[in-house]
Amino acid sequence: MILSVSRRTDIPRFYSDWFFERIKEGFLYVRNPMNSRQISRIDLSPEQVELIVFWTKNPSPMLVRLPELNAIPCYLQFTLTGYGRDVEPGLPDKKELIRVFKEFSKVLGPDRMVWRYDPIFINDRYEESYHLRAFEQIARELKGHTNKVVISFLDWYGKTARNMKGIKAEEMTEERMLRISRAMAEIAGSCHMRIEACAETADLSQAGVSRGSCIDPVMVEKILGVPIKEKKDRNQRAECGCLESVEVGAYDTCLMGCKYCYANDSQLSVERKTALYDVYSPLLCGRVEEGDKITERKAALIRQK
């Protein structure tokens, strides 16, 4: 199985100790967000976990602990944008994040580092020209440290709309998306990076941006070195081309505070949930309670026999 760590929260930044404790113990629990009494037990043995995909904006706490993965291969989805602290209040200076990106690239290799410049939205401060300057500056810095960049445009989920309150965002027309994508594709190409779009309904191929997959069958097959079974993740949006994976995170647990967040309901909900954090608990920011039903999560191996 492929482990997704995690679309719901930044485990590398805030919960590395918990995750590596779970690797040592050999299992973890995940509460079903649609049925709070249902808990899945996930086997973390190397025989079951074939690959780990980390999603993060700042993985620095886990750099020295990568050897603890017990030889399970991994790659990083590293989000690095041009926004300031008015939009991404929990992040350090971008120069520091670029340094961290390069450090991980030295350890994992450029082919296991995916740079994400997303989500993109436009307003009086973050104009098209601003994004293109920021994108080019970061791309020049990351040249040789990654082979792939992923872009996407802001989707207005309910939680995103609440978290974006007070921050204006202009209408993102298809014409505007194509214009931005075309310019970013030229920059990416000049830095020897292929550029892909994440779960976009608009066809950006005419701008030189292919439809991509975050959990990418091409990358997965190359990393594992064997043919794989390509099975689309039915739990993701229709536009998503990701391979099936097992998500291990929990909503309302990310402390980054990004205004475009789709995973946190409110600051209060985050405070309540993170107050339950226990590095030794099988659940991330939670406890097993009376009435919970724990079942073994069955996940097929992706390697072809």
C-alpha positions in Angstrom: 0.0 0.0 0.0 0.9 3.7 -0.4 0.7 5.7 2.8 -0.4 9.4 2.5 1.2 11.4 5.3 -0.9 13.6 5.0 -3.4 15.6 2.9 -5.3 16.5 6.2 -2.4 18.0 8.2 1.3 18.7 8.2 2.6 15.6 10.0 6.3 16.2 9.1 6.2 19.6 10.6 4.1 19.1 13.7 3.8 15.3 14.4 7.1 13.7 13.3 7.6 12.3 16.8 4.2 10.7 16.7 4.7 9.3 13.2 8.1 7.8 14.0 6.8 6.3 17.2 4.0 4.6 15.2 6.6 3.3 12.7 8.5 1.8 15.7 5.3 0.3 17.1 4.3 -1.0 13.7 0.8 0.3 13.4 -1.5 3.3 13.8 -5.2 4.2 14.0 -7.2 6.5 11.8 -10.6 7.7 12.8 -13.1 7.9 9.9 -14.0 11.6 9.5 -17.4 10.5 8.1 -18.2 8.1 10.9 -16.5 9.1 14.2 -17.0 5.7 15.9 -15.2 3.8 13.1 -11.4 3.4 13.5 -9.1 1.7 11.1 -5.9 -0.1 12.2 -3.1 0.4 9.7 -0.3 -2.1 9.5 3.0 -0.1 9.1 5.3 -3.0 8.5 7.6 -2.8 5.5 5.8 -5.9 4.1 2.6 -3.8 3.9 3.8 -0.2 3.3 5.5 -0.1 -0.1 5.9 3.7 -0.3 5.2 6.8 1.8 4.2 10.1 0.3 4.7 13.1 2.7 2.8 16.3 2.3 4.4 19.3 4.0 5.3 23.0 4.0 8.2 22.5 6.4 9.6 19.0 7.0 12.7 20.1 8.9 11.9 18.2 12.1 12.1 14.8 10.3 15.3 15.2 8.4 17.6 13.4 10.8 15.0 10.7 11.4 14.5 9.5 7.8 16.7 6.4 8.5 13.9 5.3 11.0 11.6 4.6 8.1 13.0 1.0 8.1 14.0 1.2 4.4 10.5 2.1 3.3 10.9 4.4 0.3 9.3 7.9 0.3 9.0 11.1 -1.6 8.0 14.6 -0.5 5.3 17.0 -1.7 6.8 20.3 -0.5 4.6 23.3 -0.8 6.6 26.5 -1.3 4.8 29.7 -2.5 5.4 33.4 -2.6 2.8 34.3 0.0 3.7 36.4 3.1 2.6 35.8 6.7 -0.8 37.4 6.0 -1.6 34.2 4.2 0.8 31.7 5.6 1.4 32.9 9.2 3.0 29.7 10.5 5.9 29.6 8.1 9.5 30.8 8.5 11.3 33.0 6.0 11.1 31.5 2.5 14.9 31.5 2.2 15.0 29.1 5.2 12.4 26.9 3.5 14.5 26.8 0.3 17.5 25.8 2.4 15.4 23.0 4.0 14.2 21.9 0.5 17.8 21.6 -0.7 18.9 19.7 2.4 16.1 17.1 1.8 17.1 16.9 -1.9 20.6 16.0 -0.9 19.4 13.1 1.2 16.5 11.8 -1.0 17.6 13.0 -4.4 15.8 15.4 -6.8 13.6 12.7 -8.2 11.9 12.3 -4.8 11.2 16.0 -4.3 8.1 17.6 -5.7 7.8 21.3 -5.5 4.2 22.6 -5.1 3.3 26.2 -5.9 -0.3 26.1 -4.8 -3.0 27.2 -4.4 -2.8 30.3 -6.6 -5.1 33.2 -6.0 -5.0 36.8 -7.2 -5.7 40.0 -5.3 -4.3 43.6 -5.0 -1.2 42.4 -3.2 -0.7 39.0 -5.0 -1.1 40.1 -8.6 -0.2 37.9 -11.6 3.2 39.7 -11.9 3.9 39.0 -8.2 3.3 35.3 -8.6 5.4 35.0 -11.7 8.3 36.8 -10.0 8.0 34.7 -6.9 7.7 31.5 -9.0 10.8 32.4 -11.0 12.9 33.2 -7.9 12.0 30.0 -6.2 12.5 28.0 -9.4 16.0 29.4 -9.9 16.9 28.5 -6.4 15.5 24.9 -6.7 17.0 24.2 -10.1 18.8 20.9 -9.9 17.1 20.0 -6.6 13.8 18.8 -8.1 12.5 17.6 -11.5 8.9 18.4 -11.0 6.7 21.3 -10.0 2.9 21.1 -9.4 0.6 24.1 -9.6 -3.1 24.5 -8.8 -5.6 27.4 -8.5 -7.6 28.0 -5.4 -10.8 26.0 -4.9 -13.4 27.5 -2.7 -14.3 24.8 -0.3 -16.5 25.7 2.6 -13.7 25.7 5.1 -11.5 27.6 2.7 -14.1 30.4 2.4 -14.3 30.7 6.2 -10.6 30.8 6.6 -10.1 33.3 3.8 -12.5 35.8 5.4 -10.9 39.2 5.2 -8.6 38.3 2.3 -9.9 39.3 -1.1 -9.5 37.1 -4.1 -10.4 38.0 -7.7 -12.3 35.8 -10.1 -10.0 33.2 -11.7 -11.1 33.0 -15.3 -9.9 30.2 -17.6 -8.2 32.9 -19.7 -6.3 34.1 -16.7 -5.4 30.6 -15.6 -4.0 29.8 -19.1 -1.9 33.0 -19.1 -0.4 32.3 -15.7 0.2 28.6 -16.5 1.9 29.4 -19.8 4.3 31.8 -18.1 5.0 29.4 -15.3 5.6 26.5 -17.8 8.2 28.6 -19.6 10.0 29.3 -16.3 9.8 25.7 -15.2 11.2 24.5 -18.5 14.1 26.9 -18.3 14.9 25.3 -14.9 14.6 21.7 -16.3 11.4 21.0 -14.4 8.3 19.4 -15.8 5.2 21.2 -14.7 1.9 19.6 -13.9 -1.5 20.8 -12.7 -3.3 19.3 -9.7 -6.9 18.4 -10.0 -7.8 21.3 -12.3 -11.1 21.2 -14.3 -9.6 23.5 -16.9 -7.5 22.0 -19.6 -4.1 23.7 -19.2 -2.3 21.5 -21.7 -2.5 24.2 -24.3 -0.4 26.3 -21.9 2.2 23.6 -21.6 1.0 22.3 -18.3 0.0 18.6 -18.3 -2.6 17.1 -16.0 -0.7 15.6 -13.1 -1.0 13.2 -10.2 0.3 14.0 -6.8 0.6 10.3 -6.0 2.0 9.8 -9.4 2.1 6.3 -11.0 5.1 7.2 -13.1 7.1 8.4 -10.0 5.9 5.4 -7.9 6.9 2.9 -10.5 10.3 4.5 -11.0 11.0 4.6 -7.2 9.9 1.0 -6.6 11.7 -0.2 -9.7 8.9 -2.6 -10.6 5.6 -2.5 -12.5 2.6 -1.4 -10.4 -1.1 -1.8 -10.5 -2.6 1.5 -11.4 -5.8 2.0 -9.4 -7.3 5.5 -9.1 -8.1 6.8 -5.6 -11.9 6.8 -5.5 -11.9 8.9 -2.3 -10.5 11.9 -4.1 -12.2 14.4 -6.5 -13.1 13.3 -10.0 -10.3 15.5 -11.5 -7.7 13.9 -9.2 -5.5 11.4 -11.0 -3.7 10.0 -7.8 -3.1 6.4 -7.2 -5.1 4.8 -4.4 -3.5 5.4 -1.0 -4.2 5.1 2.7 -4.6 8.5 4.5 -3.2 8.6 8.0 -3.9 12.2 9.1 -6.7 13.9 11.0 -8.6 17.1 10.1 -8.4 20.2 12.5 -4.9 19.3 13.6 -2.7 21.6 11.4 -1.1 24.5 13.3 0.3 26.3 10.3 -2.7 28.6 10.1 -2.7 29.1 6.3 -5.7 31.2 5.2 -6.5 29.0 2.2 -6.7 25.9 4.3 -9.4 23.3 3.4 -8.6 20.9 6.3 -9.3 23.1 9.4 -12.8 24.2 10.4 -11.7 27.0 12.7 -9.0 28.0 15.1 -11.2 26.8 18.0 -11.6 23.4 16.5 -7.8 23.1 16.0 -7.2 24.1 19.7 -9.6 21.5 20.9 -8.2 18.7 18.7 -4.6 19.4 19.3 -5.1 19.5 23.0 -5.5 15.7 22.7 -2.1 15.2 21.2 -0.2 12.3 22.7 3.0 11.2 21.0 2.4 7.6 22.2 -1.3 7.4 21.2 -2.1 5.2 18.1 -4.5 8.0 17.1 -3.3 11.4 16.0 -4.8 13.9 18.4 -7.3 11.6 19.8 -8.0 8.7 22.1 -9.9 5.4 21.7 -13.3 5.9 23.4 -16.0 3.5 24.6 -18.2 2.6 21.6 -15.4 2.9 19.0 -15.1 0.0 16.6 -11.6 -0.8 15.5 -11.1 -2.8 12.3 -8.0 -3.9 10.4 -7.7 -1.8 7.2 -7.1 -4.1 4.3 -5.1 -2.6 1.5 -3.8 -4.5 -1.5 -0.2 -4.3 -2.5 0.4 -2.1 -5.6 3.3 -4.2 -7.0 2.3 -6.4 -9.9 3.1 -10.1 -9.3 
